[in-house]
Amino acid sequence: MGHAGRVLAERSQKMPVFFGALSDMSGGKVVPLAGGVLIRSADGRLIGAVGVSGDTSEHDELAAVAGIKAAGLEPDIGQNPEWRRP
């Protein structure tokens, strides 16, 4: 959906019916929680994403961020206002 899991979690609070339907339609493959992190190149281009699951959402997100940084790339958890499109 072009957003980090943390951003989707925030949006799901405002639109619970939409995200409930989305989860149902995807067979539970869309989970709006922290732990899904977008990957950006040094110039800010979106180049991929990684998801981690197995602990709390916050710990999952920290693990994803650590892996992305270890690869020399920029993690996007929604911290940059320019990356948070409507």
Backbone hydrogen bonds in HBPLUS format (Angstrom, degrees):
<---DONOR---> <-ACCEPTOR-->    atom                        ^
c    i                          cat <-CA-CA->   ^        H-A-AA   ^      H-
h    n   atom  resd res      DA  || num        DHA   H-A  angle D-A-AA Bond
n    s   type  num  typ     dist DA aas  dist angle  dist       angle   num
A0007-VAL N   A0004-ALA O   3.06 MM   3  5.40 120.7  2.43 105.8 119.5     1
A0008-LEU N   A0004-ALA O   3.06 MM   4  6.44 160.2  2.10 154.4 160.6     2
A0005-GLY N   A0036-GLY O   2.76 MM  31  4.58 167.6  1.77 134.4 138.8     3
A0009-ALA N   A0005-GLY O   2.85 MM   4  6.08 149.8  1.95 147.6 156.2     4
A0010-GLU N   A0006-ARG O   3.09 MM   4  6.41 153.7  2.16 143.4 149.7     5
A0011-ARG N   A0007-VAL O   2.97 MM   4  6.29 159.2  2.01 150.0 155.8     6
A0012-SER N   A0008-LEU O   2.79 MM   4  5.96 145.8  1.91 145.8 155.6     7
A0013-GLN N   A0010-GLU O   3.29 MM   3  5.52 139.3  2.47  99.6 109.8     8
A0014-LYS N   A0011-ARG O   2.99 MM   3  5.26 134.9  2.20 103.4 115.6     9
A0015-MET N   A0011-ARG O   3.01 MM   4  6.27 136.4  2.21 145.8 159.0    10
A0019-PHE N   A0015-MET O   3.17 MM   4  6.45 170.4  2.18 161.0 163.0    11
A0020-GLY N   A0016-PRO O   2.89 MM   4  5.93 147.9  1.99 143.0 152.1    12
A0021-ALA N   A0017-VAL O   2.97 MM   4  6.15 160.4  2.01 149.6 154.4    13
A0022-LEU N   A0018-PHE O   2.84 MM   4  6.08 155.5  1.90 149.5 157.4    14
A0023-SER N   A0019-PHE O   2.97 MM   4  6.04 157.5  2.02 140.2 145.7    15
A0024-ASP N   A0020-GLY O   3.03 MM   4  6.25 159.4  2.07 144.8 150.6    16
A0025-MET N   A0021-ALA O   2.82 MM   4  6.01 166.1  1.83 154.6 158.4    17
A0026-SER N   A0022-LEU O   2.99 MM   4  6.09 142.2  2.13 142.7 152.0    18
A0028-GLY N   A0023-SER O   2.76 MM   5  4.74 157.8  1.81 160.2 155.7    19
A0027-GLY N   A0024-ASP O   3.16 MM   3  5.24 161.9  2.20 106.5 111.0    20
A0029-LYS N   A0026-SER O   3.32 MM   3  5.33 152.2  2.41  98.1 106.0    21
A0033-LEU N   A0031-VAL O   2.86 MM   2  5.79 128.9  2.12 113.6  97.8    22
A0052-VAL N   A0035-GLY O   3.03 MM  17  5.33 151.1  2.12 130.3 139.1    23
A0037-VAL N   A0050-VAL O   2.82 MM  13  5.49 168.9  1.84 170.7 170.1    24
A0050-VAL N   A0037-VAL O   2.90 MM  13  5.49 155.0  1.97 152.9 161.1    25
A0038-LEU N   A0076-ASP O   3.21 MM  38  4.92 150.1  2.30 150.1 141.4    26
A0076-ASP N   A0038-LEU O   2.87 MM  38  4.92 149.0  1.97 147.9 145.8    27
A0039-ILE N   A0048-GLY O   2.78 MM   9  4.99 165.4  1.81 132.5 128.6    28
A0047-ILE N   A0039-ILE O   2.87 MM   8  5.73 173.9  1.87 155.8 157.9    29
A0040-ARG N   A0074-GLU O   2.81 MM  34  4.95 159.2  1.86 150.6 156.5    30
A0074-GLU N   A0040-ARG O   2.96 MM  34  4.95 166.7  1.98 160.9 156.4    31
A0041-SER N   A0045-ARG O   2.88 MM   4  5.31 153.5  1.95 146.0 153.7    32
A0044-GLY N   A0041-SER O   2.91 MM   3  5.21 164.1  1.94 117.4 120.0    33
A0060-ASP N   A0056-THR O   2.85 MM   4  6.09 160.6  1.89 158.2 164.7    34
A0061-GLU N   A0057-SER O   2.93 MM   4  6.11 158.7  1.98 148.2 153.4    35
A0062-LEU N   A0058-GLU O   3.03 MM   4  6.30 157.2  2.08 145.1 151.2    36
A0063-ALA N   A0059-HIS O   2.96 MM   4  6.22 155.4  2.02 149.9 155.8    37
A0064-ALA N   A0060-ASP O   3.02 MM   4  6.32 157.6  2.07 149.6 155.6    38
A0065-VAL N   A0061-GLU O   2.90 MM   4  6.13 164.7  1.93 156.3 160.2    39
A0066-ALA N   A0062-LEU O   2.95 MM   4  6.11 160.1  1.99 146.6 152.0    40
A0067-GLY N   A0063-ALA O   3.07 MM   4  6.29 158.3  2.12 147.5 152.6    41
A0068-ILE N   A0064-ALA O   3.01 MM   4  6.24 160.7  2.05 152.3 157.5    42
A0069-LYS N   A0065-VAL O   2.93 MM   4  6.11 167.7  1.94 156.1 159.4    43
A0070-ALA N   A0066-ALA O   2.91 MM   4  6.02 151.7  1.99 143.0 151.3    44
A0071-ALA N   A0067-GLY O   3.16 MM   4  6.39 133.5  2.39 137.4 148.3    45
A0071-ALA N   A0068-ILE O   3.13 MM   3  5.22 133.8  2.35  96.9 109.3    46
A0073-LEU N   A0068-ILE O   3.14 MM   5  5.54 162.5  2.18 150.9 148.1    47
A0072-GLY N   A0069-LYS O   2.87 MM   3  5.03 158.7  1.91 109.2 114.9    48
A0083-TRP N   A0080-ASN O   2.89 MM   3  5.44 143.6  2.02 116.7 126.9    49
A0084-ARG N   A0081-PRO O   3.20 MM   3  5.14 150.1  2.29  98.6 107.4    50
